[in-house]
């Protein structure tokens, strides 16, 4: 009889997943996503299907220092856009997030990053997100920063309750806002492509997440996805124009916004 340890089985499973998802090819929806006027793309997918479209643009740099977690893992394209595989990706099978051990470990990293104490290479021990917001965040060092200082547009992500890191961030962000401090002025907008339960709807609203729902979802997943992408693009363009006008007004008055507007962001699931 042959026996294998849990770590060996997990390693083989992750390699198998990486091989299976690496053959996925992008469709028209991925191309629509890649054309969104955003600075950052975040994905919980393990495959690199979206990156295959984005990768048509030359890669300027990449940060793959992490082996198991993906707090800082990202790629920077030549035009400045950044791609964050926040739950790992097939290119590094060990980073693929599976099981309670890795999910809980990742959540611990997220908590350390937000509350302060996370060790960042070349920077050292990080201060809390609150202190960094007070000082002004002019560059995202992790995808986590984007949930506190940049508008985040979420589509295709079912927001299952197992996504504990995302729910923890939404909860922490809301708690900071409840203290009455005006440090957080960004918006998080969710564009469901399938109907959601009333319980989840109320929970998201309680966490200060705006929900952009369709009148009906009879059109099916792909068509609903296209409709919501259209809604997302229209909102981003509309708010970009509004922010541009506000920025010009601040320049005239000599004022400085409390929240650095560095990105519009996006999270997606397998299409």
C-alpha positions as CSV (number, residue, x, y, z in Angstrom):
1,X,0.0,0.0,0.0
2,X,1.1,3.6,-0.7
3,X,0.5,6.5,1.6
4,X,1.0,10.2,1.0
5,X,1.1,13.0,3.5
6,X,-1.5,15.8,3.3
7,X,1.1,18.3,2.0
8,X,2.1,15.9,-0.8
9,X,-1.6,15.5,-1.8
10,X,-2.2,19.2,-1.6
11,X,0.9,19.9,-3.8
12,X,-0.2,17.5,-6.4
13,X,-3.8,18.9,-6.4
14,X,-2.5,22.4,-6.9
15,X,-0.3,21.4,-9.8
16,X,-3.2,19.5,-11.4
17,X,-5.4,22.6,-11.0
18,X,-2.7,24.8,-12.5
19,X,-2.4,22.5,-15.5
20,X,-6.1,22.3,-16.1
21,X,-6.8,26.1,-15.9
22,X,-3.7,27.1,-17.9
23,X,-5.4,26.0,-21.1
24,X,-8.4,28.3,-20.7
25,X,-8.7,30.8,-23.5
26,X,-10.3,34.3,-23.4
27,X,-13.6,35.1,-25.0
28,X,-15.2,38.4,-25.9
29,X,-16.2,39.1,-22.3
30,X,-12.6,39.0,-21.2
31,X,-11.7,41.4,-23.9
32,X,-14.5,43.8,-22.8
33,X,-13.1,43.6,-19.3
34,X,-9.5,44.3,-20.5
35,X,-10.8,47.5,-22.2
36,X,-12.3,48.9,-19.0
37,X,-10.7,52.3,-18.1
38,X,-9.2,51.1,-14.8
39,X,-5.7,51.2,-13.3
40,X,-5.9,47.9,-11.4
41,X,-7.4,44.4,-12.1
42,X,-7.9,42.1,-9.1
43,X,-9.0,38.5,-9.6
44,X,-9.7,35.6,-7.3
45,X,-9.3,33.2,-10.2
46,X,-6.4,30.8,-10.4
47,X,-6.1,30.9,-14.2
48,X,-4.4,33.6,-16.2
49,X,-7.2,34.0,-18.8
50,X,-7.7,37.7,-18.2
51,X,-3.9,38.2,-18.0
52,X,-3.6,36.6,-21.5
53,X,-5.6,39.5,-22.9
54,X,-3.8,42.1,-20.7
55,X,-0.5,40.4,-21.5
56,X,-0.9,41.5,-25.1
57,X,0.6,44.7,-23.6
58,X,4.3,44.4,-22.7
59,X,5.0,43.7,-19.1
60,X,7.1,46.4,-17.4
61,X,7.7,44.6,-14.1
62,X,6.4,41.8,-11.9
63,X,6.5,41.0,-8.2
64,X,6.4,37.3,-7.4
65,X,8.5,37.3,-4.3
66,X,5.8,35.5,-2.3
67,X,5.7,31.7,-2.6
68,X,2.5,30.8,-0.6
69,X,0.5,34.0,-0.2
70,X,-0.4,36.8,-2.6
71,X,-0.5,40.0,-0.5
72,X,2.0,41.8,-2.8
73,X,1.9,39.5,-5.9
74,X,1.2,41.5,-9.0
75,X,2.3,42.4,-12.6
76,X,2.7,45.9,-13.9
77,X,2.1,46.5,-17.6
78,X,3.9,49.0,-19.7
79,X,1.0,51.4,-19.6
80,X,1.0,51.4,-15.8
81,X,-2.0,49.1,-15.2
82,X,-1.5,46.5,-12.5
83,X,-2.9,42.9,-12.3
84,X,-3.3,41.3,-8.9
85,X,-4.1,37.5,-8.6
86,X,-5.1,37.9,-5.0
87,X,-5.7,34.2,-4.4
88,X,-2.7,32.9,-6.2
89,X,-2.3,31.8,-9.8
90,X,-1.4,28.9,-12.0
91,X,2.0,30.3,-12.8
92,X,2.9,29.6,-9.2
93,X,0.9,26.5,-8.1
94,X,2.0,26.7,-4.5
95,X,0.2,30.1,-4.2
96,X,-3.2,28.7,-5.2
97,X,-5.4,29.2,-2.2
98,X,-7.0,25.9,-1.1
99,X,-8.3,24.7,2.3
100,X,-8.7,26.3,5.7
101,X,-5.0,26.3,6.5
102,X,-4.1,28.5,3.6
103,X,-7.2,30.7,3.8
104,X,-6.7,31.3,7.5
105,X,-3.0,32.0,7.0
106,X,-3.9,34.5,4.3
107,X,-6.4,36.1,6.5
108,X,-3.8,36.5,9.2
109,X,-1.5,38.2,6.7
110,X,-4.4,40.5,5.7
111,X,-5.1,41.4,9.3
112,X,-1.5,42.1,10.0
113,X,-1.3,44.4,6.9
114,X,-4.4,46.4,7.9
115,X,-3.8,46.6,11.7
116,X,0.0,47.2,11.3
117,X,2.9,44.9,11.8
118,X,3.2,43.3,8.4
119,X,6.8,43.0,7.2
120,X,7.2,44.6,3.8
121,X,10.5,43.9,2.0
122,X,12.7,47.0,1.6
123,X,10.3,49.0,3.8
124,X,10.2,47.0,7.0
125,X,7.3,46.9,9.5
126,X,4.2,48.5,8.2
127,X,2.1,50.9,10.2
128,X,-1.7,50.5,10.3
129,X,-3.9,51.3,7.3
130,X,-5.5,54.1,9.4
131,X,-2.1,55.8,10.0
132,X,-1.2,55.4,6.3
133,X,-4.6,56.9,5.3
134,X,-3.9,59.9,7.6
135,X,-0.5,60.4,6.0
136,X,-1.9,59.8,2.5
137,X,-1.4,56.7,0.4
138,X,0.1,57.7,-2.9
139,X,0.9,54.2,-4.1
140,X,-0.7,50.8,-3.6
141,X,1.8,48.4,-2.0
142,X,-0.9,45.6,-1.9
143,X,-4.3,45.0,-3.4
144,X,-5.6,45.5,0.1
145,X,-4.9,49.2,-0.1
146,X,-7.3,49.6,-2.9
147,X,-10.3,48.7,-0.8
148,X,-9.6,51.7,1.4
149,X,-8.4,54.4,-0.9
150,X,-9.8,53.6,-4.4
151,X,-13.2,52.9,-5.9
152,X,-13.6,49.1,-6.3
153,X,-16.0,47.7,-8.9
154,X,-16.8,44.0,-8.4
155,X,-18.3,41.8,-11.1
156,X,-18.5,38.1,-11.6
157,X,-17.5,37.4,-8.0
158,X,-20.2,35.5,-6.2
159,X,-18.9,36.8,-2.8
160,X,-19.3,33.4,-1.3
161,X,-19.0,33.5,2.5
162,X,-15.9,31.2,2.2
163,X,-14.1,34.3,0.8
164,X,-13.2,35.2,4.4
165,X,-10.4,37.6,3.5
166,X,-12.7,39.8,1.4
167,X,-15.5,39.8,4.0
168,X,-13.0,40.7,6.7
169,X,-11.7,43.6,4.7
170,X,-15.3,44.9,4.1
171,X,-16.1,44.6,7.8
172,X,-12.9,46.4,8.8
173,X,-13.4,49.2,6.3
174,X,-16.9,49.7,7.7
175,X,-15.7,49.8,11.3
176,X,-13.2,52.5,10.5
177,X,-15.9,54.5,8.8
178,X,-18.2,54.1,11.8
179,X,-15.7,55.8,14.0
180,X,-16.6,59.1,12.4
181,X,-13.3,59.6,10.7
182,X,-13.3,60.9,7.1
183,X,-10.3,58.9,6.1
184,X,-12.3,56.6,3.9
185,X,-14.2,58.3,1.0
186,X,-14.0,55.6,-1.7
187,X,-16.9,53.5,-3.0
188,X,-17.2,49.8,-3.4
189,X,-19.8,48.8,-6.0
190,X,-21.0,45.3,-6.6
191,X,-22.6,44.3,-10.0
192,X,-24.2,40.8,-9.5
193,X,-24.7,38.8,-12.7
194,X,-27.0,36.4,-10.9
195,X,-29.8,37.1,-8.3
196,X,-28.5,37.3,-4.8
197,X,-30.3,36.4,-1.5
198,X,-31.9,39.0,0.7
199,X,-29.6,38.0,3.5
200,X,-26.5,38.7,1.4
201,X,-28.0,41.9,0.1
202,X,-28.6,43.3,3.6
203,X,-25.1,42.2,4.7
204,X,-23.5,44.0,1.8
205,X,-25.5,47.1,2.5
206,X,-24.5,46.9,6.1
207,X,-20.8,46.8,5.0
208,X,-21.4,50.0,3.0
209,X,-21.3,48.2,-0.4
210,X,-23.4,49.7,-3.1
211,X,-25.3,47.1,-5.2
212,X,-26.1,47.7,-8.8
213,X,-28.7,45.1,-9.6
214,X,-30.3,44.3,-12.9
215,X,-34.1,44.5,-13.2
216,X,-34.2,40.8,-14.0
217,X,-31.6,38.0,-14.5
218,X,-33.6,36.0,-17.1
219,X,-31.0,36.8,-19.8
220,X,-28.6,34.2,-18.5
221,X,-25.1,34.5,-17.1
222,X,-23.1,35.7,-20.2
223,X,-25.7,38.2,-21.3
224,X,-26.1,39.5,-17.7
225,X,-22.3,39.9,-17.5
226,X,-22.2,42.0,-20.6
227,X,-25.0,44.2,-19.3
228,X,-23.3,44.7,-16.0
229,X,-20.0,45.5,-17.8
230,X,-21.8,48.2,-19.7
231,X,-23.2,49.6,-16.5
232,X,-19.8,49.5,-14.9
233,X,-18.1,51.3,-17.8
234,X,-20.7,54.0,-17.8
235,X,-20.3,54.6,-14.1
236,X,-16.5,54.7,-14.2
237,X,-16.5,57.1,-17.1
238,X,-19.1,59.3,-15.4
239,X,-17.2,59.4,-12.1
240,X,-13.9,60.0,-13.9
241,X,-15.4,63.1,-15.4
242,X,-16.8,64.2,-12.0
243,X,-13.4,63.5,-10.2
244,X,-11.6,65.5,-13.0
245,X,-13.8,68.5,-12.4
246,X,-13.4,68.2,-8.6
247,X,-9.6,67.9,-9.0
248,X,-9.5,71.1,-11.1
249,X,-11.5,72.9,-8.4
250,X,-9.1,71.7,-5.7
251,X,-6.2,73.0,-7.8
252,X,-7.8,76.4,-8.1
253,X,-8.5,76.6,-4.4
254,X,-5.2,75.1,-3.4
255,X,-6.9,72.2,-1.6
256,X,-5.8,68.6,-1.3
257,X,-8.2,65.7,-1.3
258,X,-8.0,63.4,1.8
259,X,-8.2,60.3,-0.4
260,X,-5.7,59.8,-3.2
261,X,-7.6,58.8,-6.2
262,X,-5.1,56.4,-7.8
263,X,-7.2,53.7,-9.3
264,X,-10.4,52.2,-10.4
265,X,-10.5,48.5,-9.6
266,X,-12.1,45.3,-10.7
267,X,-12.5,41.8,-9.3
268,X,-13.8,39.0,-11.5
269,X,-14.6,35.3,-11.4
270,X,-14.2,32.7,-14.1
271,X,-16.4,33.7,-17.1
